[in-house]
Amino acid sequence: MKKNIVVGNWKMNLKKIDAINLVNNVLSLELLDDVEVVFAPSSIYLSKVNEICSHYSSVNTASQDISFNNNGAYTGEVSAEMVRSLGVKYTIIGHSERRDYFNETNKELKKKVDLAILNDLKVIFCCGESQKQRESGEYFHYIKSQISESLFHLDNKHFSKIVIAYEPIWAIGTGKTASPDQVEEVHKYIRGIIKDRYNESLAINCSILYGGSCNPSNSRELFSQKNIDGGLIGGASLNPQSFVDIINSF
Ligand code: 13P
């Protein structure tokens, strides 16, 4: 069954005490039962945040990334195996900030996806076009290549572990949100290519999240679209009330 999911991607923010306070503050507020809440803190806080979340049903954690190697001499890297050993359920893979600043390619991301699956982590796979690609109209083609080159080698069973997050780069951290119609159009397209590659049931059951300046004043309208199953939230997830308002706007 497709789930509604709201993920807070804290990116490289917060000192330890602020991270602990943020998760406790969110969890002290009333949250809709049928929405899965996921916190994606810095990997150095993941163990602590996961421990706090483990007392709540429907509240989980994600790493913001994993290494493209499973273990070995890769100084500074964090592997899927390490993340899973904490009891963490998800990892984000392919965030546009990783693609842009760390030159991550579809081919490398495919390796990360395989390592996540091998280690029993579910994947929140990010895709999305630049402003230039949006304006030139090539965004469908670009998004399809991101998804097909990193995910479509998976068999049906493994594809069922994938959550897609559509994050148009031009809307991330800019205050410019894609309109509900623009997002719905892309989400519908993504569901269509999943159906073509796999089948209708996998397509229907795949949660497709939106990210990019999502906040309490636009989340209700976004989440009311047929193909928008939640959000991957950056800035607004750092404020407990805003994050909870987004979660509760289904
Ligand atoms: P903002 O919500 O700050 O635009 O960030 C979106 C994002 O990149 C979440 O991963």
Boltz pocket constraint, residues with backbone or C-beta under 6 A from the ligand:
constraints:
  - pocket:
      binder: B
      contacts: [[A, 9], [A, 95], [A, 167], [A, 171], [A, 172], [A, 173], [A, 174], [A, 175], [A, 211], [A, 212], [A, 213], [A, 214], [A, 232], [A, 233], [A, 234], [A, 235], [A, 236]]
      max_distance: 6.0
